[in-house]
Amino acid sequence: MNTQFDEAYWTQRYHQNRTGWDLGDVSLPLKAYIDQLAHKDYTILIPGSGNSYEATYLFKQGFPNVYVLDISRAPLREFARKNPQFPEKQILQEDFFNLQGAFDLIFEQTFFSAILPDLRTQYAEKVLTLLHPGGKLVGVLFDDPLYDDHPPFGGNLSEYLSYFSPLFQVRTFERCFNSVKPRMNRELFMILEKPST
């Protein structure tokens, strides 16, 4: 397996338009979650953001404290071009596992499936360190085996719970009812909360 899923790898995929996981719009399960948020002042991180339609949607809905992060500059440059009002200081080119900060919400949309499965426990631990007490990881994971030699990597509910349930309070982890048609019955929606104490 090519284990060098680094900046050069992802930049090449973006330049070659090899982003088949890209929905071209905000994920419907995440949109539904965003639409019910009562407060606009949450500090929100979208790691592995890529083209980040979710960040565009959040910003247009009046959420000012949204941060997008990607290891590749290519999608971030395109995101900035399409969203000229988005604060430059909130566009972060960095390795997620090196990021420092504290957030109220972290949105997961295909980043988890882009990293090596060997890093999934480390991902869960890193999310925990980045959230404020009571903060939430909210997002969509594939309920599908997918590929074993290149991203996107899939999985299933029992596997995912093995990473997250020791660290988080599981508020929701169930089959999405509002996936786009090509992903119907192939996605899980999760709301995981960092314990307050």
C-alpha positions in Angstrom: 0.0 0.0 0.0 1.2 3.5 -0.7 1.4 4.9 2.8 2.6 8.3 1.8 -0.7 10.1 1.8 1.1 13.4 2.4 0.8 16.9 1.0 2.2 15.9 -2.4 -0.2 13.0 -2.8 -3.3 15.0 -2.0 -2.2 18.0 -4.1 -1.7 15.7 -7.1 -5.2 14.2 -6.6 -6.7 17.7 -6.5 -4.8 18.8 -9.6 -5.9 15.6 -11.4 -9.5 16.1 -10.2 -9.3 12.6 -8.6 -11.8 13.6 -5.9 -14.6 11.1 -6.4 -15.7 11.5 -2.8 -16.5 15.2 -3.4 -20.3 15.7 -3.3 -20.1 19.1 -4.9 -22.3 20.6 -2.2 -22.9 20.6 1.5 -23.5 17.1 3.0 -27.3 16.9 3.7 -26.9 15.3 7.2 -24.5 18.0 8.2 -26.7 20.7 6.7 -29.6 19.4 8.7 -27.5 19.6 11.9 -26.2 23.1 11.1 -29.8 24.3 10.4 -30.9 23.4 14.0 -27.9 25.1 15.7 -29.3 27.9 18.0 -26.1 29.8 18.4 -23.8 31.3 15.8 -20.7 31.9 18.0 -19.4 28.4 18.1 -15.8 27.9 17.1 -15.9 25.3 14.4 -13.1 23.2 12.8 -13.4 21.3 9.5 -10.3 19.1 9.2 -9.3 17.7 5.9 -11.6 20.3 4.5 -10.9 20.0 0.8 -13.4 22.1 -1.1 -15.4 22.5 2.2 -18.9 23.2 1.0 -19.8 22.9 4.7 -17.6 25.9 5.6 -19.1 27.9 2.8 -22.6 27.1 4.0 -21.7 27.8 7.6 -20.1 31.2 6.8 -23.1 32.2 4.6 -25.5 31.3 7.4 -23.7 33.7 9.7 -21.2 31.5 11.6 -18.1 33.7 11.8 -15.7 31.4 13.7 -15.2 28.6 11.2 -11.7 27.2 10.5 -10.9 25.0 7.5 -7.8 22.9 7.6 -6.1 20.8 4.9 -2.7 19.4 4.3 -2.8 20.5 0.7 -2.7 24.1 -0.4 -4.6 23.4 -3.6 -8.1 23.1 -2.3 -7.6 25.9 0.2 -6.5 28.2 -2.5 -9.7 27.3 -4.5 -11.8 27.7 -1.4 -10.4 31.2 -0.7 -11.0 32.2 -4.4 -14.6 31.1 -4.1 -15.1 32.7 -0.7 -13.2 36.0 -0.8 -14.9 37.3 2.4 -13.8 34.3 4.4 -11.0 35.3 6.9 -7.6 34.3 5.6 -6.4 33.6 9.2 -9.1 30.9 9.4 -7.8 29.0 6.4 -5.1 26.6 7.7 -2.6 24.6 5.7 -1.3 22.1 8.3 -1.2 18.5 9.2 -4.2 17.8 11.4 -2.2 15.8 13.9 0.1 18.8 14.5 -2.8 21.3 15.0 -3.1 23.2 18.3 -6.3 24.9 19.4 -9.6 24.5 21.1 -13.0 24.2 19.4 -16.7 23.8 20.3 -17.5 21.7 17.2 -15.5 19.6 14.8 -17.2 18.6 11.6 -16.2 15.3 10.0 -16.9 14.9 6.3 -14.7 12.4 4.5 -11.4 13.3 6.3 -11.6 10.2 8.5 -11.9 8.0 5.4 -8.8 9.8 3.8 -6.3 8.9 6.5 -4.7 5.5 7.0 -6.9 3.2 9.1 -3.8 2.7 11.4 -4.2 6.4 12.4 -7.9 6.1 13.4 -7.2 5.7 17.1 -4.8 8.7 17.0 -7.5 10.7 15.1 -10.0 10.0 17.9 -7.4 11.0 20.6 -6.5 14.2 18.6 -10.1 15.2 18.3 -10.5 14.8 22.0 -7.6 17.2 22.7 -8.9 19.8 20.2 -12.4 20.0 21.7 -13.5 22.1 24.7 -15.1 20.1 27.5 -18.6 19.4 26.3 -17.6 20.0 22.7 -18.8 17.7 19.9 -17.5 15.8 17.0 -20.3 15.7 14.4 -20.2 14.1 11.1 -20.7 11.4 8.6 -18.7 8.2 8.2 -19.0 5.5 5.5 -20.8 2.4 6.4 -19.1 0.5 3.6 -15.8 -1.4 3.3 -14.7 0.6 0.3 -11.0 0.3 -0.5 -8.1 -1.3 1.4 -5.2 0.1 -0.6 -6.1 3.8 -1.1 -8.6 6.4 0.1 -11.4 6.5 0.8 -11.1 3.8 3.4 -14.4 2.5 4.8 -15.6 0.7 7.9 -18.6 -0.1 10.0 -20.3 0.9 13.2 -18.7 -1.6 15.5 -15.2 -0.6 14.3 -15.9 3.1 14.7 -17.3 2.6 18.2 -14.1 0.8 19.2 -12.2 4.1 18.5 -14.7 6.6 19.9 -16.7 5.1 22.7 -13.8 4.8 25.2 -13.3 8.6 24.8 -16.6 10.2 24.0 -20.2 10.2 25.2 -22.0 8.7 22.2 -25.1 10.9 21.6 -25.9 9.5 18.1 -24.3 7.0 15.9 -26.8 5.6 13.4 -27.6 5.1 9.7 -28.2 8.4 7.9 -31.8 8.9 6.7 -31.0 11.8 4.5 -28.0 10.8 2.5 -27.7 11.8 -1.2 -28.9 9.0 -3.4 -25.5 7.4 -4.3 -24.7 7.1 -0.6 -28.1 6.0 0.7 -27.7 3.2 3.3 -23.9 3.7 3.1 -23.5 6.4 5.7 -23.6 6.8 9.5 -24.3 10.0 11.3 -22.5 10.6 14.6 -22.7 13.1 17.4 -19.9 12.4 19.9 -19.5 14.7 23.0 -16.3 15.2 25.0 -17.0 14.7 28.6 -17.2 17.9 30.7 -15.1 16.5 33.5 
